[in-house]
Amino acid sequence: MTDTLVTFPSGSLTERATVRFVDVDSGRQRVLTDRTPFHPVDHGWPDQGPDRGTLDRGGRSAAVLDCVVGATDGTDLFVGADVPVRRGEPGWSFVVVHTVDAGVLELAAGDEVTLTVDGEYRAALSAGHTGCHLAALALNAALAGRWRKTPRTDGLGRPDFDGAAIVSSRIEPFGSVDEYRLGRSLRKSGFDAAGLADELPALTAAVNATLAGWVGTGGAVRVETAGPALIDRREWVCELPDGTARIACGGTHVTGLTELGAVGVSLELGDEGQRLTMRTATGG
């Protein structure tokens, strides 16, 4: 078996596909196809949830209840957090696992099916994900003066606070929630968090001002891929006044900043100043 070919990076919402594998687990069918437009939950960094939609065959339709990354050695299928190897491991294939209720469709390897994604829900998640990346870059810019050492930089050449401190990210329809750890390792890297609580209103205003300026330019957004397979590297690319921003990303995105309307953030400190939460919302 080969890696699943994915078309969601180009914005595809429907594909004709061939079933490669079907099994039943706890009353649900797990269906693998040769290609898919569905964005699956990543097993390593599950920030963006699964697409919604349907799997159709012979005039009958089944709702896709879940969609996750899996891996198989040709004998066993491992799904989500149970995947035991890294992408590209010799002898393993990385696949998109679609879950539907058992008994709705009679499926077997070799069947031709149609996979259709809910376009409105995809658009909402895409807006949330693009807004998330923009906010991360704007936060990096606002915090650039707090570094005593020169850390790794982001795609715009600024200190990459987001990359150094992030512990989790959750993409929501028209928004996101990012959690950052302001602990000892970050301080050793040269970040100065002193007085951050008092400066939080000014920091929030600076981030939002940068976002407003960027969104107002209507810059183009695209996903560049190294190939069509699930394991191939993908990058979010956005044209901004400060330059062309690039972030490694396996999610879905809008095609231009005008699609976002407004983008704004709120910032909150917790855990006695050890955790920063950034909530991002787009105009929807």
N, C-alpha and C positions, 0 to 999 in steps of 0.2 A: 504494500500500500504506500502511496506517496502522500506528501503534505496536501492539505486542502488548498485549493485556489480560492482566493478571496477577492471580491470586487467592491466591497464597501469603501475602500480608500478613494475610489473614483466617484463615489456617490451613488452607485448602483442600488436600485431598490427591488429588482426582480431578476431571476435567473432560471433558465431551464438547467436541470442537473440530473446526474445519474446516481442512484443510491449505490453505495459501496458496502454498507454494513448496517444491520439492524439487530438490536437485541431488546429484551424487556427487563426492566429493573423496577421493582416495587410499583407495578401497575402503570409504568410509563415506558414508552418506546424511546430508545436512543438511536438517532438516525445520523449516519455519516454519508455525505455526498461528495462528489468529485470537486464541486465548486459551490460557492454560496455568496449571496449578498449580505448575509447576516453578520453583524458585529458581535463577537462572543466576549464574555467576561474573561479577561486574561488571568491565568493562574498565578502569575508572579506579582503583578501590580493591578489589582482589580478595581481600578478607579471608575471606569465607565461600565455601566450595567449592560445587559443584553438588549439587542433590538427586539421589538415585538413584530408579529406577523403571522403568516400562515404557510403551511406546506400542503400542496394540492396534488391530487392524482386522480385521474379518471372521473373528473367532475365532483369529487368529494374533497373537503377541506378540513384540515386539523390545525388548531391554534398551536403555534410554537410557544411552549410554556417557559422554556429556558434555552439558553445558548451559551456554551462555555468551551474553553480550550481544553482539548484532551490530547493524549499521546498514546501510541500503540507500538509495540515491538513486533506486531504481526500475529501475536497470540493473545495477549491481554490488552484491554483498554483501561487506561487510567484517566480520570476526569478531575479538572480543577486542582484543588490543593493536593490531591493524591498523585499528581504527575511526579515521577521520581527522578527525572533527568532534565537537563537543560536543553533548550532549543538547539538543533543541529547535531545532537548526539548521534553518532553512527549507528545504523540499524533501527532507528526510531523514526516514526512519522508523527508530525503534529497536525491535529485535525480539529475541525469545528464540530461539536456534538450538539445536535438539535434535539430537544426533548418535546414529545407530544404524548397525549393520552393514548394508552394501548387500546386497541380495538376500534379506533375511529377509522384508521386506514390499514388495509392489509398491504404491507410493504415487504419487499425482498430485494436482495442485491441484484442490480441490473435494471430495476424499475426507473422509468423516467418520471420526474416530478417537477413541479414549479414552486419555487421559493419566493415569497413576496413579503417585503418589509413594510411596516406601517410608516409611511413617509412623514406624517405629522410628528410622531413620537421621535423618529430619527432626527428631524430638524430641531426639536427641542433639546435633545441631548447634544447635538452638534454645536448649537449656540452656547450651551453650558460649557462645553469643552474648550471651544475657542476663547470664550471669556476667561476661563481658568488660566490658560496660558498667557493671555494678555496681562491679567492681574499679577501673575507671578513675575513677569518682566518689569511691570511698573513698581512692584514692591521692591525688587532688586535695586531699581534706580533710586527709590526713596531712601533705602538703607545703605547706599554706597559709602557714605561718609562715616559709617560706624565700624569700618574694618581697619585694624591696626597693621595687618599683614595683607599681602596680595594673595587672595584665594583664587580658586578656579573661577573663570568668568563665564557669563552666559552668552547667548548668541549675539547680543548687542555690545559685548565687551565690558560689561559691568560685573562687579562681584556677584557671584551666584548664590545669594542667600537661600533662595528656593531650593536649589539642588543640594546645598549643604545641610539644611535644617529640616526639610520636609519628612514627616513620618507617615502621613496618610493623606489621600486625596479622594474625594467622592464627587463624581459628576452627577448633577441633577438636571431635570428639565429646566433650561434657561438659568442655570446657576451651578455653583460648586461650593464645597467646603474643604479647605486645606488646613492641616494641622502641622505646626512647626515646633520643634523642641529646641529650647534655648538653654541647653545644658552645658556641662563642662567641656565636652568635646568640641562644641561650637566655639566656646570661649577660647579654647586652646588653638583653634584655627585662626583666631584673631578678631572675632566679632565681639563688640562691646555693647552689652545690653543695658548698661547703666542708664537710669533715667527714662527708660523706654515708656514706662507707664504714664509719666507726665507728658510725654511728647506724642502719645497715641492719637489724640485729635489732629494734631498737625501732620502726623504721618499719614493718617487716613485721607486728609484733604489733599496731600501731595500725590498720593496714589491715584485718587479720583480725578485730579486735574490732568495727570498724565494720560489716563485712560480716555478722558473726554477729548483730549487733543488727538490721540491716535485714532479713535473711532471716527472722528470728524474728517479724517483724510480719506476714508473709504478704501483703505488698502486691500489688495488682493490676498486671498488665503488659499493655500493648496496643500495637498498631501503628496509628497514625493516618495516613491517606492523603489526599492532595489530589485523588485521582482514581484510576480503575482502570487507567490506562495505565502501561507500564513506565517511562516518563520522569517520571511524576508524583512529586512529593516525598513521602517517607514519614518518619515519626518514631517512634522508640521512646519510649514513655511509661511511667513507673513511679511508683507511689504509694509514697513513702517518708516516714518520720517527719519528715524535714527539709523536705519539700515534694514537689511533683510534678516529677520529673526528665524532661527531654526531650533526646534526642540524635538528630540526623538520621541515618537508617540505612535501608539497603535490604535488610536481612537478615530472618531469621525468628526468632521468640522464643516463649518459654513464655507462658502467660496469667496466672501468678501465682508469687510467690517461693517458695511452698510446694513447687512442682514441682522446685526446685533441690536440696532437701535442704540440705547445708552448702555454703558457698563459701569457698575459701581461696586465698591467693596465696603464692608464693615470689618473692623479689627477688634479683637478682644484678647486680653491677657488672662491666663488662668494658671493653676498649680503654683501659686505664689510667684508668679512671674516667669515660670519655667516653660510655659507653653503659650504660643501665639496662634489664634484661630483667625483665618481670613475667610469670610463668606462673600462670594461674588454673585451678582445678579445681573442678567442682561435685560434689555427692554422687552424681550418676549414678543 
